[in-house]
Amino acid sequence: MPIEFAKYHGLGNDFILIDNRHSSEPVITPEQAVDLCDRHFGIGADGVIFALPGQNDTDYTMRIFNSDGSEPEMCGNGIRCLAKFIADLESKEIHPPQPPLAKGGSESKEIHPPQPPLAKGGSESNTEYRIHTGAGVIITELRSDGQVKVDMGVPRLLAAEIPTTLAASDAKVIDVPIEVADKSWSVTCVSMGNPHCITFVEDVAAVALETVGPQFEHNKAFPQRTNTEFIQVIRSDYVKMRVWERGAGVTLACGTGACAAVVAGVLVGKCDRATAVELPGGVLEIEWAEVSGRIYMTGPAQRVFTGCISH
């Protein structure tokens, strides 16, 4: 039986969204997700995101398979796309749920053009969702200006929480040296429910991301691998960032990475608590609240097209 999907992106970080509200388990396997994410022989995406039934007093549950089939705890750009996808489902702008794809089924696609977005002040205005993720409960707010604001929670800073062996388990990893690709880098580590290793550089464009990124990701100092952010400070309230994502490689944007980068920037005295992060796909507004310690991320999410996976 066919499975309806929708393609969304958050600053070019693109995802296949599937309405999985009828089941607590994803309707496709990680292996099928790898095929669907293939940019030459599949739909093409950085990952597949499932909207599952909520649990523990949440509205929905989010699960995601990366383009390599691995499953991360959470994805910042992905959760903005999920919030927009849920709002579109609830407003019946896109297809109803469909039965799961049989294992081994082929994945031919029938593409439908995107429908017009909701008008400002429409049903998505000021809509909030509590979403259960592998990183905890995340609250999203769809604003009337089309932006999605996400309460990303409190960053975790202890080495055991990252996790990393770069410091004692109960110590923070701030401006610690690490040898990667025959070079010494000064790094700060932050968990946003998923691991991040942040380093500040003079010129992000000069970083050989495809070479250095995998060596950071698979470094023995990170037992669960890591996302790696390279940050160039333009002003204390504006930085440029490039990212190597664990399980996805080079992407145009990373929401949790942008949050972690601002936290790291504050910790090393390079960034304000409210900082704009420019990524190859666009700009995210990040705020690390001083009193509550919570991180807020604001950015766009856009539907590109809908389609059908048939077998």
C-alpha positions in Angstrom: 0.0 0.0 0.0 1.2 3.5 -0.7 2.5 5.9 2.0 1.9 9.6 1.6 4.8 11.9 2.5 5.6 15.6 2.5 9.0 17.2 1.9 10.0 20.1 4.1 13.1 22.1 4.8 14.4 24.4 7.5 17.1 26.6 5.9 17.9 23.9 3.4 18.2 21.1 6.0 15.6 18.9 4.3 13.4 16.1 5.5 10.8 13.6 4.4 7.8 13.9 6.8 5.5 10.9 7.3 2.2 10.9 9.2 2.7 8.0 11.6 -0.1 8.9 14.0 -1.8 5.6 13.6 1.2 3.6 15.0 3.8 4.0 17.8 6.4 2.5 15.6 7.8 4.0 12.3 6.1 2.6 9.2 9.4 2.3 7.3 12.7 0.8 8.4 16.1 2.6 8.8 17.2 0.7 5.6 14.2 2.0 3.7 15.0 5.5 5.0 18.5 5.3 3.6 17.0 4.5 0.1 14.4 7.3 0.4 17.1 9.9 1.4 19.3 9.1 -1.6 19.5 12.2 -3.8 19.9 10.3 -7.0 17.8 7.2 -6.6 15.3 8.3 -3.9 13.4 11.4 -2.9 16.5 13.0 -1.4 16.8 14.3 2.2 19.0 14.6 5.2 16.5 12.4 7.1 13.1 10.9 7.5 10.9 12.3 10.3 7.8 10.5 11.7 4.9 12.2 13.5 3.9 9.5 16.0 1.2 9.5 18.8 2.1 11.5 21.9 3.2 9.9 25.2 3.5 11.1 28.8 1.1 14.0 28.3 2.6 15.3 25.0 0.8 16.1 21.8 3.0 14.1 19.5 6.2 12.0 19.4 9.1 12.7 17.0 11.4 10.1 15.7 13.9 10.5 12.9 16.2 8.3 10.8 19.3 10.0 9.4 20.3 9.6 5.8 22.7 6.9 7.0 20.0 5.0 8.8 21.1 6.0 12.3 18.6 7.5 14.8 19.5 10.7 16.6 17.9 11.9 19.8 16.5 15.1 18.2 17.0 17.6 15.3 16.4 21.3 15.7 15.6 22.1 12.1 13.7 18.9 11.9 11.4 19.7 14.8 10.5 23.0 13.3 9.5 21.1 10.1 7.6 18.6 12.2 5.6 21.4 13.9 4.7 22.9 10.5 3.8 19.4 9.2 1.5 18.7 12.1 -0.2 22.1 11.7 -0.7 21.3 8.0 -2.1 17.8 8.8 -4.5 19.3 11.4 -5.7 21.9 8.9 -6.1 19.1 6.3 -3.8 20.8 3.9 -2.0 17.6 3.1 -2.9 13.9 2.8 -4.4 11.8 5.6 -2.4 8.9 7.1 -1.9 5.7 5.0 -1.0 2.1 5.7 2.7 1.2 6.1 4.9 0.3 3.2 5.6 -3.5 3.0 9.2 -4.4 3.7 11.1 -4.8 0.4 8.6 -2.7 -1.5 9.9 -0.3 -4.2 9.7 3.4 -3.7 8.3 5.0 -6.9 7.0 8.5 -6.2 4.1 10.5 -7.5 4.9 14.2 -6.9 2.3 16.8 -6.0 3.1 20.5 -6.1 3.1 22.5 -2.8 -0.2 24.1 -1.8 -0.4 27.8 -0.8 0.7 28.5 2.8 -1.8 29.5 5.4 -2.5 33.2 5.5 -1.0 35.1 8.5 -3.3 34.9 11.4 -4.7 31.6 10.2 -5.0 28.3 12.1 -1.2 28.0 12.6 -1.1 31.4 14.4 0.3 31.0 18.0 -0.1 27.3 17.9 1.9 25.3 20.4 2.8 21.6 20.5 4.5 19.6 23.2 6.6 17.0 21.4 8.2 14.0 23.0 11.7 13.4 21.6 14.8 11.3 22.5 16.2 14.5 24.0 13.1 15.1 26.2 9.9 17.2 25.8 10.3 20.0 23.3 7.8 22.9 23.0 7.2 24.5 19.6 5.3 27.6 18.8 4.1 28.4 15.2 4.0 32.2 15.0 1.8 34.3 12.8 4.8 35.6 10.9 5.6 32.1 9.6 8.5 31.5 11.9 8.7 28.6 14.4 10.0 29.3 17.9 11.3 26.3 19.8 12.0 25.9 23.5 15.0 23.7 23.2 15.4 23.2 27.0 18.5 23.6 29.1 21.9 22.7 27.6 23.9 20.0 29.3 27.6 20.8 29.9 29.2 18.0 31.9 31.5 15.6 30.0 29.4 12.6 31.0 26.3 14.3 29.6 27.8 15.0 26.1 29.3 12.3 26.3 33.0 12.8 25.9 36.3 11.7 27.5 37.9 15.1 27.0 37.4 15.9 30.7 36.5 14.2 33.9 32.9 13.0 33.8 31.7 15.7 36.3 33.7 18.5 34.6 32.8 20.9 31.8 34.6 20.8 28.5 35.5 24.4 27.7 38.4 25.4 25.5 40.0 22.0 25.7 42.6 20.9 23.1 42.0 17.9 20.8 44.1 16.5 18.0 42.1 15.9 14.8 43.5 15.7 11.2 47.0 16.3 12.4 46.1 19.6 14.0 45.3 20.8 17.5 41.9 22.3 17.9 40.5 24.1 20.9 36.9 22.8 21.5 33.9 23.3 23.8 31.4 20.6 24.1 27.6 20.9 24.7 24.7 18.5 24.6 21.3 19.7 23.4 20.1 16.2 23.9 22.6 15.2 21.2 26.4 15.7 21.3 28.1 18.8 19.9 31.7 19.7 19.6 32.3 23.4 18.8 35.5 25.1 17.7 36.1 28.8 16.8 38.0 29.5 13.6 39.2 32.6 11.7 37.5 31.7 8.5 34.7 29.0 8.3 35.0 29.0 4.5 38.6 27.7 4.7 37.7 24.6 6.8 38.0 21.4 4.7 34.7 20.2 6.2 34.4 17.0 4.2 37.9 15.9 5.4 37.9 17.2 9.0 34.2 16.6 9.8 34.3 12.7 9.7 37.5 12.7 11.8 35.8 14.7 14.5 32.6 12.6 14.3 34.4 9.3 14.8 37.1 10.5 17.2 37.6 8.1 20.1 36.9 11.0 22.5 33.2 10.8 21.5 31.8 7.3 22.3 28.5 8.1 20.7 30.1 10.1 17.9 29.5 13.8 17.6 28.2 16.7 15.6 30.9 19.3 14.9 30.4 23.1 14.5 33.0 25.5 13.1 32.2 29.0 14.1 33.5 32.4 12.8 32.6 35.3 15.1 31.6 38.4 13.1 30.3 40.3 16.1 29.4 39.3 19.6 25.8 39.0 18.4 26.4 37.5 14.9 28.4 34.5 13.9 28.9 32.3 10.8 28.7 28.5 11.2 29.4 25.4 9.1 28.5 22.0 10.4 29.3 18.4 10.0 26.3 16.4 11.3 26.6 13.0 12.9 25.0 10.6 10.6 24.2 13.1 7.8 27.5 14.8 7.0 27.6 18.3 5.5 24.2 20.0 5.8 23.0 23.5 5.1 21.8 24.1 8.6 21.7 22.5 12.1 19.3 23.8 14.7 20.7 22.0 17.8 24.2 22.9 16.5 23.3 26.6 16.3 22.0 26.5 19.9 25.2 24.7 21.1 27.4 27.2 19.3 25.8 30.1 21.1 26.2 28.3 24.4 29.8 27.6 23.6 30.3 31.2 22.5 28.9 32.6 25.8 31.1 30.1 27.8 34.3 31.3 26.1 33.3 35.0 26.1 32.9 35.4 22.4 29.1 35.7 22.0 26.1 37.5 23.5 23.3 35.4 25.0 21.1 36.5 22.0 23.0 35.8 18.8 22.1 35.4 15.2 23.7 32.3 13.6 24.3 32.5 9.9 24.4 29.1 8.2 24.8 28.2 4.5 21.0 27.9 4.3 20.1 31.1 6.2 19.9 32.6 9.7 18.6 31.3 13.0 17.9 33.5 16.0 19.2 31.9 19.2 18.7 33.1 22.8 20.1 31.5 25.9 18.0 32.9 28.7 20.1 34.0 31.7 17.5 33.3 34.5 15.9 30.1 33.3 19.0 28.8 31.5 16.7 27.6 28.6 17.6 27.9 24.9 15.2 29.3 22.4 15.6 28.9 18.6 13.6 30.8 16.0 13.6 30.1 12.3 11.5 29.1 9.3 10.1 25.8 8.1 8.7 25.4 4.6 6.8 22.7 2.8 8.3 22.0 -0.6 6.0 19.3 -2.1 3.9 16.2 -1.2 4.0 12.8 -2.8 3.3 9.1 -2.6 5.7 6.2 -2.0 4.2 3.1 -3.7 5.4 -0.4 -4.1 
